[in-house]
Amino acid sequence: MQKNYQFEKRRKEMDKKAKKEEKRRRKLEAERAPAPAEVAAPAPPVQTP
């Protein structure tokens, strides 16, 4: 019995496309709402001698 290479190739391409789309979505979310750690952390006070 032969393998269906076309199916495997299409499935691999679909997985790759889905992964790329998920990465794009996460990047957009990060741009819209910065991470809470960055927002909550105040700048350290500057000490003058």
N, C-alpha and C positions, 0 to 999 in steps of 0.2 A: 504494500500500500504506500502510495506516495504522499508526501506532505503537501499541504496547500500553502505554498510560499507566498502567493499573492495575499492571502488572508493574513498571514503573519506580518507581512510588510505593511499592509494597511492598518493593522492593529497597532503596530509599533509607531507608525506615523500619527495615528489618532492619540495615542498615549503621550507622545512628544508634544503635540499641539495642545492637549489638555494641560500638561504641566506648564507650558509656556504661558497659557492663558491665566492659570492660577497665580503664577509669579507676577504677571502684569497686574492682576487684581490686587494682590498684596501690596505691590509698590504704590498703586494709586491710593489705597487705604492709608498707607504710611504717610503719604504726602498730605492728605486731607486732614488727618488727625495725628499730630506728632505723638510719640510715645509718652506716656504719663511720667516716666522717670525724667525725661528731658524738661518737661513743663514744670514739674514739682521741685526740681533742684535749683535753688537760688544761687546766684553767683557768689563766690567766696568774697568776704570783705577784704579790701585792700588796706594793708597796714602801712602807715607812714612812720618813718624813724624820728 
